[in-house]
C-alpha cells in the first residue's frame, strides 16, 4: 500500500486518539513511515477531538491531514466538519448510532456502522472506536488483523491489560460487520 491519510474525529472520551494510535502503531510494526497528530479541545470529556494519521511507504512531508483518504466520524459535528474534505474515491465511515446521517456525495464510499450500539450489545461499552478501526481495516486493507492485534497489545497500558481481549473482540466485530443500513 502506498499512502493512506486518515482523519478520525468525535467527542473527547470516545477514544479517538487511541483509535488513531492503533492505526499508527500497526503501520510502525509493518516498518512504514507514520505520523500521528492528535488535536483536542480543552475539555477532558465531551469536547472535540480528532486525530490525523498518515501511513506511507515514503517519507511523510507533513503530519497534517487536510484532505483525508478516509474519515472515521463518531458523531454528527465531526461528520459535518470533515465529510466534504474527503478526497474523491475515498471512504467515510460513520458511527450511525451517534450520527444518523446519509452521505450525499457520490464520489466516495460510505459505510454506516452502528458501532456504539454494537459495542453495548456485545458487552464492550466504550469500544466503538475499535469497532470502527476494524471496519477501516476491512475497507482499506491498511494492515492485517495479526498486526492490529499486536498493536492492541502494545497500546493498551499495563494497568488495563485485562482489556486486551475485549479490544481484539471489538476489532473483529468491526472487521466482520456487513453494511445493512441503506441511505435514502
C-alpha atoms as one frame of an Amber mdcrd trajectory, in Angstrom:
protein
   0.000   0.000   0.000   1.314   3.434  -0.867  -0.100   6.320   1.187  -3.179
   6.489   3.379  -4.247   9.666   5.176  -6.873   9.072   7.858  -8.908  11.573
   9.869 -10.619  10.215  12.984 -12.996  12.601  14.728 -15.537  12.694  17.547
 -16.064  13.864  21.105 -13.434  13.613  23.809 -13.912  10.370  25.708 -14.862
   8.326  22.608 -11.330   7.009  22.194 -10.458   8.925  19.045  -6.792   9.313
  19.974  -6.495   5.649  20.966  -8.047   4.545  17.652  -5.539   6.685  15.773
  -2.747   5.272  17.904  -3.775   1.724  16.910  -3.657   2.552  13.193  -0.314
   4.329  13.556   1.187   1.565  15.685   0.132  -1.057  13.114   1.952   0.964
  10.441   5.020   1.211  12.633   5.026  -2.559  13.257   4.982  -3.042   9.481
   8.001  -0.772   9.061   6.064   2.011   7.341   6.525   5.733   7.729   3.878
   7.060  10.116   2.605  10.190  11.761   0.008  10.522  14.494  -1.199  14.024
  15.237  -3.861  14.411  17.947  -5.985  17.519  18.317  -8.473  18.103  21.095
 -10.268  20.853  22.924  -9.506  21.884  26.489 -12.308  19.771  27.949 -11.350
  16.374  29.358 -14.540  14.662  28.170 -17.175  15.863  25.752 -15.068  18.404
  23.885 -13.978  17.959  20.307 -11.242  15.510  19.450  -9.687  14.489  16.175
  -6.603  12.671  15.114  -4.677  12.703  11.842  -2.842   9.522  10.901  -0.558
   9.225   7.882   0.702   5.826   6.763   3.194   5.750   3.917   5.936   3.772
   2.257   7.738   7.083   1.594   8.833   9.855   3.980   5.889  11.963   5.160
   6.178  15.655   4.352   3.536  16.906   6.763   1.554  15.247   9.550  -1.493
  17.392   8.764  -4.351  15.603   7.044  -6.220  18.295   5.135  -7.800  16.015
   2.520  -8.181  12.581   4.091  -8.443   9.368   2.110 -10.670   8.116   4.925
 -12.809   9.868   7.505 -13.940   7.985  10.600 -16.647  10.162  12.193 -18.001
   9.163  15.592 -20.566  11.956  15.859 -22.588  14.391  13.775 -20.444  17.509
  14.318 -17.389  15.580  13.093 -19.222  14.343  10.011 -20.424  17.882   9.278
 -16.926  19.323   9.702 -14.881  16.808   7.692 -17.106  14.918   5.194 -16.644
  17.447   2.393 -12.854  17.297   2.787 -12.505  13.580   1.948 -10.709  13.007
  -1.359 -12.808  11.759  -4.270 -12.504   7.981  -4.309 -12.019   7.943  -0.523
 -14.207   6.493   2.200 -16.346   7.837   5.007 -17.124   5.583   7.960 -19.673
   6.892  10.423 -20.919   5.590  13.775 -24.598   5.614  12.851 -25.620   5.213
  16.499 -24.243   8.685  17.183 -24.747  10.271  13.745 -27.864   9.199  11.898
 -26.762  10.602   8.579 -26.514   9.655   4.943 -23.766  10.952   2.719 -24.946
  12.832  -0.329 -21.560  12.601  -2.044 -21.409  10.043  -4.836 -17.633  10.236
  -5.299 -16.754   8.481  -2.003 -17.584   5.185  -0.363 -19.887   5.491   2.634
 -20.239   2.999   5.469 -22.761   3.328   8.296 -21.716   1.228  11.282 -23.816
   1.320  14.483 -20.566   0.975  16.432 -21.761   2.318  19.777 -24.790   0.015
  19.709 -22.679  -2.970  18.604 -20.263  -2.294  21.467 -23.063  -2.138  24.029
 -24.814  -5.229  22.614 -21.583  -7.234  22.910 -20.593  -6.131  26.411 -17.891
  -3.835  25.011 -19.132  -0.470  26.196 -16.590   2.204  25.268 -15.029   0.232
  22.400 -16.995   1.656  19.470 -13.714   3.281  18.409 -12.018  -0.106  17.988
 -15.048  -1.483  16.128 -14.606   1.375  13.651 -10.891   0.565  13.279 -11.971
  -2.964  12.354 -14.268  -1.545   9.693 -11.460   0.735   8.472  -9.239  -2.329
   8.135 -11.888  -4.188   6.146 -12.483  -1.281   3.753  -8.880  -0.243   3.160
  -6.661  -3.212   3.984  -4.227  -0.747   5.606  -2.836  -3.580   7.743  -3.929
  -7.061   8.808  -5.658  -8.492  11.862  -2.499 -10.045  13.335  -0.636  -6.734
  13.162  -3.558  -4.861  14.714  -3.740  -7.469  17.471  -0.064  -6.750  18.184
  -0.791  -3.000  18.084  -3.547  -3.506  20.660  -1.171  -5.465  22.905   1.390
  -2.647  22.684  -1.098   0.221  23.015  -3.247  -0.911  25.937  -1.465   0.262
  29.102  -0.281  -2.434  31.537  -2.775  -1.388  34.217  -5.584  -2.128  31.722
  -4.137  -5.396  30.377  -7.432  -7.138  31.147  -8.974  -5.112  28.280  -6.711
  -6.522  25.531  -9.094  -9.392  24.741 -12.101  -7.068  24.647 -10.291  -4.768
  22.216  -9.456  -7.711  19.949 -13.091  -8.817  20.039 -14.223  -5.283  19.125
 -11.734  -5.193  16.248 -13.204  -8.401  14.818 -16.791  -7.179  15.181 -15.925
  -4.154  13.042 -13.942  -6.236  10.561 -16.806  -8.706  10.098 -19.577  -6.092
  10.016 -21.648  -6.047   6.833 -23.365  -2.781   5.942 -27.086  -3.341   6.147
 -28.248   0.225   6.644 -29.298   1.819   3.393 -29.371   5.551   2.836 -32.444
   7.048   1.240
